[in-house]
Amino acid sequence: MRLNAEQRVDAAPENFERERWIVVSDLDGSLLDHYSYSSEDARPALDLLRQLDLPLILNTSKTLRESG
């Protein structure tokens, strides 16, 4: 399921056909703001994944020490 800029994240469930999906995302600049490391902008998408019970696989090039 791909959402473009015109689509609202919270409108996606009504159009969602249940399949076996996983979501893989990078952290820096994707789920986390590049400068502040805030996840606030990603919150609607993260909430939607939880609502749809879809697993989220996090991917990062950071070491364990950098990300801890």
N, C-alpha and C positions, 0 to 999 in steps of 0.2 A: 504494500500500500504506500503510495507516494503522495504527499501533499504538496501542492505548489503554493505560491505566495497568496493566491486568491482564496484558497480553501481555509476554513477554520478548523483547527485541530479538534475542537469539541463537537463538530458536526460529523466527524469520521465514523463513529460507531454505527450510525444508522445505515451507512453504506458498506459496512465491513462484512465480508463473507468469511465465515469461520474456516480457516485452514490451519495447518501447522506452520506457524511463523516464529522466527526469532529475529531480534533486532540487534545489530552489532554497531557500536558507535565509538568513535574516538572521544577522548575527554577534552583536551585543549582546543578551544575554538569551536567545539561542537556542542557538547553538553556543558562545558565550563567556559565562561567568558575569558578571552585571551589575556586580558589585563587584570581583572579583579578576581578571577576564578569563581565567580558567582554562577550558580546554576539556575537563578531566578527565571531567565528567559526560556529555559528548557522545561520548566515546571509543568506547563500544560501538556507537553508531549509525554513527559514521564508519568504524569497522572493518567493519561490515556492508556499508556502501556499497562499500567497497573489495573485499570478498569477492564481492559480487554484480556487480562491475565497472560500477557505476552512476555517471554523472558528477554531480558536485556543483557547482552554480553558487552562488557567494557573492554576497550582496547587502548593501550597507551604505550608510548615509547619511553616513558619515565621508568626509572628504577624503583624498586620497593621503597628505598630510602627517600627518594624525591616525592613519591606519592603518599607517603605516610605522614 
